[in-house]
Amino acid sequence: MFGAGGAGLGAGIAIVVVIILLLIAMGIVF
């Protein structure tokens, strides 16, 4: 769980969170 698979899962979650924050930021700006 804490091997390559865990790292990939963590990266995937981080990317999703960043995308959501960017969408929220654009929603506030525009």
Rosetta blueprint (number, residue, H / E / L):
1 M L
2 F L
3 G L
4 A H
5 G H
6 G H
7 A H
8 G H
9 L H
10 G H
11 A H
12 G H
13 I H
14 A H
15 I H
16 V H
17 V H
18 V H
19 I H
20 I H
21 L H
22 L H
23 L H
24 I H
25 A H
26 M H
27 G H
28 I H
29 V H
30 F L
